[in-house]
Amino acid sequence: MSDAASNADELFERALHSREQGDAEGALSGLRAVLEIDPNHMQAAGELAITLGQTGRLDDALEVLDEAVDRSGDDAWLLANRAIARGLSGQFEQSIEDFDRAVTLSPDDPQLLASRAETKRAMGRLEEAAEDFTNALRMDEDGMIGVLVGRGEIFKEIGDFDLAMADFNAVISRDPDNPEAYGCRGEVHRIQGRHDEAIVDFSQALTISHEYEGALMSRGIAYRQAGRADDALSDFSKLIDQFGETTAALASRGETYRQMGQYQSALDDFNRALEIDPEDAIVYAGRGETYRQMYEYEKALTDFDRAITIHDQDGWIIARRAETYRQLDRCEEAIADFNRAIEIDPEDTWAISGRGETYRQMGRFLDAVADLDRAGGR
């Protein structure tokens, strides 16, 4: 080995040590020095890009990776790193192209398949993502616990809850201290209305990991859905105290206050949430529903209009605007909105019943009876 190569390797090891010690700038300086000595030191180029990405300089990381890939020709590791960087920057199609090339070069690497699956999942290509996760598991089932969690999450998003539960149960049986598996399984329980089981799983996740923000949020929602409003408020307030004010946390606490009839507290939280994100349809809808229940119908309509402008395919919001129109005796507009809501979700008994009430208010009694019978009351 030449003295230059020896110096480059020594600098490289020192740079990685600097990064491990939290000295990112020292690592960057060292890795750049390696590349000045040996521009073809592809491992240094890759680690430089990784460090740049970790410090938020994604464009610089991509520039380094582009040059490294051009120099190296076909290097699966560099292609995978560029694929990840492209995915983080929203260049999903280019990311998949890089992953495809990397997988062709290294077809027996389960981590490549798992990483490609995560990108496909972010693109909404859920079935393809599940297939990649499954193939990764076939290669290394024992070493890919995280892949089981990821595949279970995809099954949950698809709505195949039995397969999702099977994956989460498998993770817990192998790794009983895995907080994410409990959190994900709890979410399946919650979605399917098993609130007590959900709360147990979320609590277990939080026992293992006190900093599990998602589990605390989900447990608060499960408490609220189970009718345990005080416990829900406690969790949402703890969430805000521990992790800071976020739109989701404030909106969730505001919704709990609304359901408890504490309307001013609800408005305070919704208002603060909109200061953080003035384009959140769910928050406008929550505030609109609060105003509706306070009989401030014009304010409610303003908020529902804004929410629907942002997200025009949410049947819940459209049905609540319809109900506001009905309460203002603007029945034709109410019927139009109820029809839209029912078109989005033909099983929405709240909207069907609301339309029936509107028909009755208009004197269209046969139509009213048909809808009210169909809904079974609201």
Contacts in CASP RR format, 6 or more apart in sequence:
PFRMAT RR
TARGET T0000
AUTHOR 0000-0000-0000
METHOD contacts of the structure
MODEL  1
MSDAASNADELFERALHSREQGDAEGALSGLRAVLEIDPNHMQAAGELAI
TLGQTGRLDDALEVLDEAVDRSGDDAWLLANRAIARGLSGQFEQSIEDFD
RAVTLSPDDPQLLASRAETKRAMGRLEEAAEDFTNALRMDEDGMIGVLVG
RGEIFKEIGDFDLAMADFNAVISRDPDNPEAYGCRGEVHRIQGRHDEAIV
DFSQALTISHEYEGALMSRGIAYRQAGRADDALSDFSKLIDQFGETTAAL
ASRGETYRQMGQYQSALDDFNRALEIDPEDAIVYAGRGETYRQMYEYEKA
LTDFDRAITIHDQDGWIIARRAETYRQLDRCEEAIADFNRAIEIDPEDTW
AISGRGETYRQMGRFLDAVADLDRAGGR
1 9 0 8 1.000
4 37 0 8 1.000
4 38 0 8 1.000
5 38 0 8 1.000
7 37 0 8 1.000
8 34 0 8 1.000
8 37 0 8 1.000
8 38 0 8 1.000
8 41 0 8 1.000
8 44 0 8 1.000
11 30 0 8 1.000
11 33 0 8 1.000
11 34 0 8 1.000
11 37 0 8 1.000
12 30 0 8 1.000
12 31 0 8 1.000
12 34 0 8 1.000
12 41 0 8 1.000
12 43 0 8 1.000
12 44 0 8 1.000
12 47 0 8 1.000
14 30 0 8 1.000
15 26 0 8 1.000
15 27 0 8 1.000
15 28 0 8 1.000
15 29 0 8 1.000
15 30 0 8 1.000
15 31 0 8 1.000
15 33 0 8 1.000
15 34 0 8 1.000
15 44 0 8 1.000
15 47 0 8 1.000
16 27 0 8 1.000
16 47 0 8 1.000
18 24 0 8 1.000
18 26 0 8 1.000
18 27 0 8 1.000
18 30 0 8 1.000
19 26 0 8 1.000
19 27 0 8 1.000
19 47 0 8 1.000
19 51 0 8 1.000
24 51 0 8 1.000
24 54 0 8 1.000
24 55 0 8 1.000
27 47 0 8 1.000
27 51 0 8 1.000
28 48 0 8 1.000
28 51 0 8 1.000
28 52 0 8 1.000
28 55 0 8 1.000
31 44 0 8 1.000
31 47 0 8 1.000
31 48 0 8 1.000
31 51 0 8 1.000
32 48 0 8 1.000
34 41 0 8 1.000
34 44 0 8 1.000
35 41 0 8 1.000
35 44 0 8 1.000
35 45 0 8 1.000
35 48 0 8 1.000
38 44 0 8 1.000
39 71 0 8 1.000
40 71 0 8 1.000
40 72 0 8 1.000
42 68 0 8 1.000
42 71 0 8 1.000
42 72 0 8 1.000
42 75 0 8 1.000
42 77 0 8 1.000
42 78 0 8 1.000
45 64 0 8 1.000
45 65 0 8 1.000
45 67 0 8 1.000
45 68 0 8 1.000
45 71 0 8 1.000
45 78 0 8 1.000
46 64 0 8 1.000
46 65 0 8 1.000
46 68 0 8 1.000
46 77 0 8 1.000
46 78 0 8 1.000
46 81 0 8 1.000
48 61 0 8 1.000
48 64 0 8 1.000
49 61 0 8 1.000
49 62 0 8 1.000
49 64 0 8 1.000
49 65 0 8 1.000
49 68 0 8 1.000
49 81 0 8 1.000
49 82 0 8 1.000
49 85 0 8 1.000
50 61 0 8 1.000
50 81 0 8 1.000
52 58 0 8 1.000
52 60 0 8 1.000
52 61 0 8 1.000
52 64 0 8 1.000
53 60 0 8 1.000
53 61 0 8 1.000
53 85 0 8 1.000
53 88 0 8 1.000
58 85 0 8 1.000
58 88 0 8 1.000
58 89 0 8 1.000
59 89 0 8 1.000
61 85 0 8 1.000
62 82 0 8 1.000
62 85 0 8 1.000
62 86 0 8 1.000
62 89 0 8 1.000
65 78 0 8 1.000
65 81 0 8 1.000
65 82 0 8 1.000
65 85 0 8 1.000
66 82 0 8 1.000
68 75 0 8 1.000
68 78 0 8 1.000
69 75 0 8 1.000
69 78 0 8 1.000
69 79 0 8 1.000
69 82 0 8 1.000
72 78 0 8 1.000
74 101 0 8 1.000
74 105 0 8 1.000
75 105 0 8 1.000
76 101 0 8 1.000
76 102 0 8 1.000
76 103 0 8 1.000
76 105 0 8 1.000
76 106 0 8 1.000
76 109 0 8 1.000
76 112 0 8 1.000
77 102 0 8 1.000
79 98 0 8 1.000
79 99 0 8 1.000
79 101 0 8 1.000
79 102 0 8 1.000
79 105 0 8 1.000
80 98 0 8 1.000
80 99 0 8 1.000
80 102 0 8 1.000
80 112 0 8 1.000
80 115 0 8 1.000
82 98 0 8 1.000
83 95 0 8 1.000
83 96 0 8 1.000
83 97 0 8 1.000
83 98 0 8 1.000
83 99 0 8 1.000
83 102 0 8 1.000
83 115 0 8 1.000
83 116 0 8 1.000
83 119 0 8 1.000
84 95 0 8 1.000
84 115 0 8 1.000
86 92 0 8 1.000
86 94 0 8 1.000
86 95 0 8 1.000
86 98 0 8 1.000
87 95 0 8 1.000
87 119 0 8 1.000
87 122 0 8 1.000
92 119 0 8 1.000
92 122 0 8 1.000
92 123 0 8 1.000
95 119 0 8 1.000
96 116 0 8 1.000
96 119 0 8 1.000
96 120 0 8 1.000
96 123 0 8 1.000
99 112 0 8 1.000
99 115 0 8 1.000
99 116 0 8 1.000
99 119 0 8 1.000
100 116 0 8 1.000
102 109 0 8 1.000
102 112 0 8 1.000
103 109 0 8 1.000
103 112 0 8 1.000
103 113 0 8 1.000
103 116 0 8 1.000
106 112 0 8 1.000
108 139 0 8 1.000
110 135 0 8 1.000
110 136 0 8 1.000
110 137 0 8 1.000
110 139 0 8 1.000
110 140 0 8 1.000
110 144 0 8 1.000
110 147 0 8 1.000
111 136 0 8 1.000
113 132 0 8 1.000
113 133 0 8 1.000
113 135 0 8 1.000
113 136 0 8 1.000
113 139 0 8 1.000
114 132 0 8 1.000
114 133 0 8 1.000
114 136 0 8 1.000
114 144 0 8 1.000
114 146 0 8 1.000
114 147 0 8 1.000
116 132 0 8 1.000
117 128 0 8 1.000
117 129 0 8 1.000
117 130 0 8 1.000
117 132 0 8 1.000
117 133 0 8 1.000
117 136 0 8 1.000
117 147 0 8 1.000
117 150 0 8 1.000
117 151 0 8 1.000
117 154 0 8 1.000
118 129 0 8 1.000
118 150 0 8 1.000
120 126 0 8 1.000
120 128 0 8 1.000
120 129 0 8 1.000
120 132 0 8 1.000
121 129 0 8 1.000
121 150 0 8 1.000
121 153 0 8 1.000
121 154 0 8 1.000
121 157 0 8 1.000
126 154 0 8 1.000
126 157 0 8 1.000
126 158 0 8 1.000
127 158 0 8 1.000
129 154 0 8 1.000
130 151 0 8 1.000
130 154 0 8 1.000
130 155 0 8 1.000
130 158 0 8 1.000
133 147 0 8 1.000
133 150 0 8 1.000
133 151 0 8 1.000
133 154 0 8 1.000
134 151 0 8 1.000
136 144 0 8 1.000
136 147 0 8 1.000
137 144 0 8 1.000
137 147 0 8 1.000
137 148 0 8 1.000
137 151 0 8 1.000
142 174 0 8 1.000
145 171 0 8 1.000
145 174 0 8 1.000
145 175 0 8 1.000
145 178 0 8 1.000
146 171 0 8 1.000
146 180 0 8 1.000
148 167 0 8 1.000
148 168 0 8 1.000
148 170 0 8 1.000
148 171 0 8 1.000
149 167 0 8 1.000
149 168 0 8 1.000
149 171 0 8 1.000
149 178 0 8 1.000
149 180 0 8 1.000
149 181 0 8 1.000
149 184 0 8 1.000
150 167 0 8 1.000
151 167 0 8 1.000
152 163 0 8 1.000
152 164 0 8 1.000
152 167 0 8 1.000
152 168 0 8 1.000
152 184 0 8 1.000
153 164 0 8 1.000
153 184 0 8 1.000
155 161 0 8 1.000
155 163 0 8 1.000
155 164 0 8 1.000
155 167 0 8 1.000
156 164 0 8 1.000
156 184 0 8 1.000
156 187 0 8 1.000
156 188 0 8 1.000
156 191 0 8 1.000
161 188 0 8 1.000
161 191 0 8 1.000
161 192 0 8 1.000
164 184 0 8 1.000
164 188 0 8 1.000
165 185 0 8 1.000
165 188 0 8 1.000
168 181 0 8 1.000
168 182 0 8 1.000
168 184 0 8 1.000
168 185 0 8 1.000
168 188 0 8 1.000
169 185 0 8 1.000
171 178 0 8 1.000
171 181 0 8 1.000
172 178 0 8 1.000
172 181 0 8 1.000
172 182 0 8 1.000
172 185 0 8 1.000
175 181 0 8 1.000
177 208 0 8 1.000
178 208 0 8 1.000
179 204 0 8 1.000
179 205 0 8 1.000
179 206 0 8 1.000
179 208 0 8 1.000
179 209 0 8 1.000
179 212 0 8 1.000
179 215 0 8 1.000
180 205 0 8 1.000
180 212 0 8 1.000
182 201 0 8 1.000
182 202 0 8 1.000
182 204 0 8 1.000
182 205 0 8 1.000
182 208 0 8 1.000
182 215 0 8 1.000
183 201 0 8 1.000
183 202 0 8 1.000
183 205 0 8 1.000
183 212 0 8 1.000
183 214 0 8 1.000
183 215 0 8 1.000
183 218 0 8 1.000
185 201 0 8 1.000
186 197 0 8 1.000
186 198 0 8 1.000
186 201 0 8 1.000
186 202 0 8 1.000
186 205 0 8 1.000
186 218 0 8 1.000
186 222 0 8 1.000
187 198 0 8 1.000
187 218 0 8 1.000
189 195 0 8 1.000
189 197 0 8 1.000
189 198 0 8 1.000
189 201 0 8 1.000
190 198 0 8 1.000
190 218 0 8 1.000
190 221 0 8 1.000
190 222 0 8 1.000
190 225 0 8 1.000
193 225 0 8 1.000
195 222 0 8 1.000
195 223 0 8 1.000
195 225 0 8 1.000
195 226 0 8 1.000
196 226 0 8 1.000
198 218 0 8 1.000
198 219 0 8 1.000
198 222 0 8 1.000
199 219 0 8 1.000
199 222 0 8 1.000
199 223 0 8 1.000
199 226 0 8 1.000
202 215 0 8 1.000
202 216 0 8 1.000
202 218 0 8 1.000
202 219 0 8 1.000
202 220 0 8 1.000
202 222 0 8 1.000
203 219 0 8 1.000
205 212 0 8 1.000
205 215 0 8 1.000
206 212 0 8 1.000
206 215 0 8 1.000
206 216 0 8 1.000
206 219 0 8 1.000
209 215 0 8 1.000
213 239 0 8 1.000
213 242 0 8 1.000
213 243 0 8 1.000
216 235 0 8 1.000
216 238 0 8 1.000
216 239 0 8 1.000
216 242 0 8 1.000
217 235 0 8 1.000
217 236 0 8 1.000
217 239 0 8 1.000
217 248 0 8 1.000
217 249 0 8 1.000
217 252 0 8 1.000
219 235 0 8 1.000
220 231 0 8 1.000
220 232 0 8 1.000
220 235 0 8 1.000
220 236 0 8 1.000
220 239 0 8 1.000
220 252 0 8 1.000
221 232 0 8 1.000
221 252 0 8 1.000
223 229 0 8 1.000
223 231 0 8 1.000
223 232 0 8 1.000
223 235 0 8 1.000
224 232 0 8 1.000
224 252 0 8 1.000
224 255 0 8 1.000
224 256 0 8 1.000
224 259 0 8 1.000
229 256 0 8 1.000
229 259 0 8 1.000
229 260 0 8 1.000
232 252 0 8 1.000
232 256 0 8 1.000
233 253 0 8 1.000
233 256 0 8 1.000
233 257 0 8 1.000
233 260 0 8 1.000
236 249 0 8 1.000
236 252 0 8 1.000
236 253 0 8 1.000
236 254 0 8 1.000
236 256 0 8 1.000
237 253 0 8 1.000
239 249 0 8 1.000
239 252 0 8 1.000
240 246 0 8 1.000
240 249 0 8 1.000
240 250 0 8 1.000
240 253 0 8 1.000
243 249 0 8 1.000
245 272 0 8 1.000
245 276 0 8 1.000
246 276 0 8 1.000
247 273 0 8 1.000
247 276 0 8 1.000
247 277 0 8 1.000
247 280 0 8 1.000
247 283 0 8 1.000
250 269 0 8 1.000
250 270 0 8 1.000
250 272 0 8 1.000
250 273 0 8 1.000
250 276 0 8 1.000
250 283 0 8 1.000
251 269 0 8 1.000
251 270 0 8 1.000
251 273 0 8 1.000
251 280 0 8 1.000
251 282 0 8 1.000
251 283 0 8 1.000
251 286 0 8 1.000
253 269 0 8 1.000
254 265 0 8 1.000
254 266 0 8 1.000
254 269 0 8 1.000
254 270 0 8 1.000
254 273 0 8 1.000
254 286 0 8 1.000
255 266 0 8 1.000
255 286 0 8 1.000
257 263 0 8 1.000
257 265 0 8 1.000
257 266 0 8 1.000
257 269 0 8 1.000
258 266 0 8 1.000
258 286 0 8 1.000
258 289 0 8 1.000
258 290 0 8 1.000
258 293 0 8 1.000
261 293 0 8 1.000
263 290 0 8 1.000
263 293 0 8 1.000
263 294 0 8 1.000
266 286 0 8 1.000
266 287 0 8 1.000
266 290 0 8 1.000
267 287 0 8 1.000
267 290 0 8 1.000
270 283 0 8 1.000
270 286 0 8 1.000
270 287 0 8 1.000
270 290 0 8 1.000
271 287 0 8 1.000
273 280 0 8 1.000
273 283 0 8 1.000
274 280 0 8 1.000
274 283 0 8 1.000
274 284 0 8 1.000
274 287 0 8 1.000
277 283 0 8 1.000
279 310 0 8 1.000
280 310 0 8 1.000
281 306 0 8 1.000
281 307 0 8 1.000
281 308 0 8 1.000
281 310 0 8 1.000
281 311 0 8 1.000
281 314 0 8 1.000
281 317 0 8 1.000
282 307 0 8 1.000
284 303 0 8 1.000
284 304 0 8 1.000
284 306 0 8 1.000
284 307 0 8 1.000
284 310 0 8 1.000
285 303 0 8 1.000
285 304 0 8 1.000
285 307 0 8 1.000
285 314 0 8 1.000
285 316 0 8 1.000
285 317 0 8 1.000
285 320 0 8 1.000
286 303 0 8 1.000
287 303 0 8 1.000
288 299 0 8 1.000
288 300 0 8 1.000
288 303 0 8 1.000
288 304 0 8 1.000
288 307 0 8 1.000
288 320 0 8 1.000
289 300 0 8 1.000
289 320 0 8 1.000
291 297 0 8 1.000
291 299 0 8 1.000
291 300 0 8 1.000
291 303 0 8 1.000
292 300 0 8 1.000
292 320 0 8 1.000
292 323 0 8 1.000
292 324 0 8 1.000
292 327 0 8 1.000
297 324 0 8 1.000
297 327 0 8 1.000
297 328 0 8 1.000
300 320 0 8 1.000
300 321 0 8 1.000
300 324 0 8 1.000
301 321 0 8 1.000
301 324 0 8 1.000
301 325 0 8 1.000
301 328 0 8 1.000
304 317 0 8 1.000
304 320 0 8 1.000
304 321 0 8 1.000
304 324 0 8 1.000
305 321 0 8 1.000
307 314 0 8 1.000
307 317 0 8 1.000
308 314 0 8 1.000
308 317 0 8 1.000
308 318 0 8 1.000
308 321 0 8 1.000
311 317 0 8 1.000
313 344 0 8 1.000
314 344 0 8 1.000
315 340 0 8 1.000
315 341 0 8 1.000
315 344 0 8 1.000
315 345 0 8 1.000
315 348 0 8 1.000
315 351 0 8 1.000
316 341 0 8 1.000
318 337 0 8 1.000
318 340 0 8 1.000
318 341 0 8 1.000
318 344 0 8 1.000
318 351 0 8 1.000
319 337 0 8 1.000
319 338 0 8 1.000
319 341 0 8 1.000
319 348 0 8 1.000
319 350 0 8 1.000
319 351 0 8 1.000
319 354 0 8 1.000
321 337 0 8 1.000
322 333 0 8 1.000
322 334 0 8 1.000
322 335 0 8 1.000
322 336 0 8 1.000
322 337 0 8 1.000
322 338 0 8 1.000
322 341 0 8 1.000
322 351 0 8 1.000
322 354 0 8 1.000
322 355 0 8 1.000
322 358 0 8 1.000
323 334 0 8 1.000
323 354 0 8 1.000
325 331 0 8 1.000
325 333 0 8 1.000
325 334 0 8 1.000
325 337 0 8 1.000
326 334 0 8 1.000
326 354 0 8 1.000
326 357 0 8 1.000
326 358 0 8 1.000
326 361 0 8 1.000
329 361 0 8 1.000
331 358 0 8 1.000
331 361 0 8 1.000
331 362 0 8 1.000
334 355 0 8 1.000
334 358 0 8 1.000
335 355 0 8 1.000
335 358 0 8 1.000
335 359 0 8 1.000
335 362 0 8 1.000
338 351 0 8 1.000
338 352 0 8 1.000
338 354 0 8 1.000
338 355 0 8 1.000
338 358 0 8 1.000
339 355 0 8 1.000
341 348 0 8 1.000
341 351 0 8 1.000
342 348 0 8 1.000
342 351 0 8 1.000
342 352 0 8 1.000
342 355 0 8 1.000
345 351 0 8 1.000
349 374 0 8 1.000
349 375 0 8 1.000
349 376 0 8 1.000
349 377 0 8 1.000
349 378 0 8 1.000
350 375 0 8 1.000
350 378 0 8 1.000
352 371 0 8 1.000
352 374 0 8 1.000
352 375 0 8 1.000
353 371 0 8 1.000
353 372 0 8 1.000
353 375 0 8 1.000
353 376 0 8 1.000
353 377 0 8 1.000
353 378 0 8 1.000
354 371 0 8 1.000
354 375 0 8 1.000
354 378 0 8 1.000
355 371 0 8 1.000
356 367 0 8 1.000
356 368 0 8 1.000
356 370 0 8 1.000
356 371 0 8 1.000
356 372 0 8 1.000
356 375 0 8 1.000
357 368 0 8 1.000
357 372 0 8 1.000
357 378 0 8 1.000
359 365 0 8 1.000
359 367 0 8 1.000
359 368 0 8 1.000
359 371 0 8 1.000
360 368 0 8 1.000
360 372 0 8 1.000
END
